[in-house]
Amino acid sequence: MKTKVYNQQGQETGEQELNPDIFGLEINEALVHQVVTAQMANQRQTLAHTKIRSEVRGGGKKPWRQKGTGRARAGSSRSPIWIGGGITFGPRKDRNFSKKINDKMRQKAILMALSDRAKTEKMAILDKIELTDAKTKKVNEIIGNIENKVLSEKDSKSKRSVLVLIDIKNEEVKRATSNLEGTQILNINNINIVDLLKYRNLIVTTGTVKKLEERYGKK
């Protein structure tokens, strides 16, 4: 399984052999959905919190005497049936939305997403990304070259949606892409299924392909 390799000017420089165990898998939508759901649930923050009757300030004194008033018995003005009282069955901070997911399942879903990008020709391989200085204009030009010559869209009006997967931590490239709309730089150590599916196109470097094969290839 071979694909073309391009330089920063969008020119073809050679071919790259792709491991079918990483870029040639069949898609299992149920598995991918399960892994996406688990990742998003584990990232969910518990923000909403309501107070129960014991946490609401006040209400220590009995509103009126137990008998003889003709009214119903009331022990506290902070009862849930009173205005200003506690909340019954409201959202609490101790809720746990996390979901457990098997590491092999998570890995398989990532490989399926990579395979889908390769199969649908939404993936381009770049020999390297080198910047003399962290200029957004330069990174925009590099991605534009790959988009125009490799990842050309049928609908020219569609907005950019590109995930660039690099093999090493590069603060200059990350800083240069921070202001680019529809573009994200992701280190291979932070690869995840949500970001892979979020962006329509994928650009990977040859170094990234090598590290993917070292990490996920069958030995």
C-alpha positions as CSV (number, residue, x, y, z in Angstrom):
1,M,0.0,0.0,0.0
2,K,1.8,3.1,-1.3
3,T,1.0,6.8,-1.4
4,K,2.8,9.9,-2.6
5,V,4.9,12.1,-0.5
6,Y,5.0,15.9,-1.0
7,N,7.2,18.7,0.1
8,Q,6.2,22.1,1.6
9,Q,5.7,23.5,-1.9
10,G,3.1,20.8,-2.7
11,Q,5.5,19.0,-5.1
12,E,5.8,15.2,-5.3
13,T,9.1,14.0,-3.9
14,G,8.6,10.2,-3.7
15,E,6.4,7.4,-2.3
16,Q,5.7,6.1,1.2
17,E,4.8,2.5,2.0
18,L,1.8,2.4,4.3
19,N,1.3,-0.4,6.8
20,P,-2.1,-2.0,6.1
21,D,-2.4,-2.9,9.8
22,I,-2.6,0.9,10.4
23,F,-4.0,2.5,7.2
24,G,-5.9,-0.4,5.7
25,L,-8.5,-1.4,8.3
26,E,-12.2,-1.8,7.8
27,I,-14.4,0.7,9.7
28,N,-16.5,-0.5,12.6
29,E,-18.8,2.4,13.2
30,A,-20.2,0.9,16.4
31,L,-16.7,0.7,17.9
32,V,-15.7,4.2,16.8
33,H,-18.9,5.6,18.3
34,Q,-18.3,3.8,21.6
35,V,-14.8,5.2,21.9
36,V,-15.8,8.7,20.9
37,T,-18.6,8.7,23.5
38,A,-16.2,7.5,26.2
39,Q,-13.6,10.1,25.4
40,M,-16.2,13.0,25.4
41,A,-17.8,11.7,28.6
42,N,-14.3,11.5,30.3
43,Q,-13.7,15.1,29.3
44,R,-17.0,16.3,30.7
45,Q,-16.8,18.7,33.6
46,T,-19.4,18.6,36.4
47,L,-20.3,22.3,36.8
48,A,-24.0,22.4,37.8
49,H,-24.6,22.0,41.5
50,T,-27.8,22.6,43.5
51,K,-28.1,22.8,47.3
52,I,-30.2,20.4,49.2
53,R,-32.2,21.6,52.3
54,S,-29.3,21.0,54.7
55,E,-27.0,23.3,52.6
56,V,-29.4,26.2,52.1
57,R,-28.7,29.1,54.5
58,G,-31.4,29.8,57.2
59,G,-34.4,27.8,58.1
60,G,-33.2,26.9,61.6
61,K,-36.3,28.1,63.3
62,K,-39.6,26.4,63.0
63,P,-41.9,28.7,61.0
64,W,-44.9,28.3,63.3
65,R,-46.0,26.1,66.2
66,Q,-46.9,22.5,65.4
67,K,-50.6,22.7,66.4
68,G,-53.4,25.1,66.7
69,T,-52.8,27.4,63.6
70,G,-54.9,25.5,61.2
71,R,-52.0,25.3,58.8
72,A,-50.0,22.3,57.7
73,R,-47.1,21.3,59.9
74,A,-43.8,22.9,58.8
75,G,-40.4,22.2,60.4
76,S,-38.2,24.5,58.2
77,S,-38.6,27.3,55.7
78,R,-35.9,25.7,53.7
79,S,-38.0,22.6,52.8
80,P,-38.0,21.8,49.0
81,I,-41.7,22.7,48.8
82,W,-41.0,26.3,50.0
83,I,-39.7,29.2,47.8
84,G,-36.0,29.6,48.7
85,G,-35.8,26.1,50.0
86,G,-33.5,23.3,48.9
87,I,-33.8,21.5,45.5
88,T,-35.0,18.0,45.2
89,F,-33.1,15.7,42.8
90,G,-31.2,18.6,41.3
91,P,-27.7,18.2,39.6
92,R,-24.9,17.7,42.0
93,K,-21.1,18.0,41.7
94,D,-20.5,14.5,42.8
95,R,-21.9,13.1,39.6
96,N,-19.5,10.9,37.6
97,F,-19.9,10.8,33.8
98,S,-16.7,8.9,33.1
99,K,-16.8,5.7,31.1
100,K,-14.2,3.0,31.0
101,I,-12.9,2.0,27.6
102,N,-10.4,-0.8,26.8
103,D,-7.0,0.4,25.5
104,K,-7.2,-2.0,22.6
105,M,-10.6,-0.6,21.6
106,R,-9.3,3.0,21.8
107,Q,-6.3,2.1,19.7
108,K,-8.4,0.2,17.1
109,A,-10.7,3.2,16.7
110,I,-7.8,5.5,16.1
111,L,-6.4,3.2,13.4
112,M,-9.8,2.9,11.8
113,A,-10.0,6.7,11.6
114,L,-6.5,6.9,10.0
115,S,-7.6,4.1,7.6
116,D,-10.7,6.0,6.6
117,R,-8.7,9.2,5.8
118,A,-6.3,7.2,3.7
119,K,-9.1,5.2,1.9
120,T,-11.1,8.3,1.1
121,E,-8.0,10.2,-0.1
122,K,-8.4,12.8,2.7
123,M,-4.8,12.2,3.9
124,A,-1.6,13.7,2.6
125,I,1.9,12.9,3.6
126,L,4.4,15.7,4.0
127,D,8.1,15.0,4.0
128,K,8.7,17.5,6.9
129,I,7.6,20.8,8.3
130,E,10.4,23.3,8.8
131,L,10.0,27.0,9.8
132,T,12.8,29.5,9.9
133,D,10.6,31.5,12.3
134,A,7.1,31.1,13.7
135,K,5.1,32.9,11.1
136,T,1.5,32.2,10.5
137,K,1.8,33.3,6.9
138,K,4.3,30.6,6.2
139,V,2.3,27.7,7.8
140,N,-0.8,28.9,6.0
141,E,1.2,28.8,2.7
142,I,2.4,25.3,3.3
143,I,-1.1,24.0,4.2
144,G,-2.5,25.9,1.2
145,N,0.0,24.2,-1.1
146,I,-1.1,20.7,0.1
147,E,-4.8,21.6,0.0
148,N,-4.6,22.9,-3.6
149,K,-2.5,20.2,-5.1
150,V,-3.4,17.1,-3.0
151,L,-6.5,17.7,-0.9
152,S,-8.5,19.6,-3.4
153,E,-12.2,19.8,-2.5
154,K,-15.1,19.4,-4.9
155,D,-16.8,22.3,-3.3
156,S,-14.5,25.3,-3.5
157,K,-16.7,27.2,-1.0
158,S,-16.1,24.7,1.8
159,K,-14.1,26.0,4.7
160,R,-10.7,24.7,5.7
161,S,-10.7,21.7,8.0
162,V,-7.2,20.3,8.4
163,L,-5.5,18.4,11.2
164,V,-1.7,18.3,11.0
165,L,-0.2,15.3,12.8
166,I,3.5,15.8,13.7
167,D,6.0,13.4,15.3
168,I,7.8,15.8,17.6
169,K,6.9,18.6,19.9
170,N,7.3,21.9,17.9
171,E,6.3,25.0,19.7
172,E,7.1,27.3,16.7
173,V,4.7,25.4,14.4
174,K,2.1,25.2,17.1
175,R,2.4,29.0,17.8
176,A,2.3,29.8,14.1
177,T,-1.0,27.8,13.6
178,S,-2.8,29.1,16.7
179,N,-4.5,31.8,14.7
180,L,-5.4,29.7,11.6
181,E,-9.1,29.0,11.4
182,G,-10.0,25.4,10.8
183,T,-6.5,24.1,11.4
184,Q,-5.0,22.3,14.3
185,I,-1.5,20.9,15.0
186,L,-1.4,17.7,17.1
187,N,1.6,15.8,18.4
188,I,1.4,12.1,17.9
189,N,1.6,11.6,21.6
190,N,-1.7,13.4,21.9
191,I,-3.5,11.6,19.1
192,N,-7.1,10.9,19.8
193,I,-10.3,9.8,18.0
194,V,-12.3,13.0,18.5
195,D,-9.7,15.3,16.8
196,L,-9.2,12.7,14.0
197,L,-12.9,12.8,13.2
198,K,-13.4,16.5,13.9
199,Y,-11.3,17.6,10.9
200,R,-12.1,16.7,7.3
201,N,-8.5,16.4,6.0
202,L,-5.4,15.0,7.6
203,I,-1.8,15.9,6.9
204,V,0.9,13.7,8.4
205,T,4.7,13.9,8.2
206,T,6.9,10.9,7.1
207,G,8.3,10.9,10.7
208,T,4.7,10.6,12.0
209,V,4.1,7.6,9.8
210,K,7.2,5.9,11.0
211,K,6.3,6.5,14.7
212,L,2.8,5.2,14.0
213,E,4.2,2.0,12.6
214,E,6.6,1.7,15.6
215,R,3.7,2.2,18.0
216,Y,0.8,0.4,16.4
217,G,2.4,-2.0,13.8
218,K,2.3,-5.7,14.5
219,K,5.6,-7.1,15.7
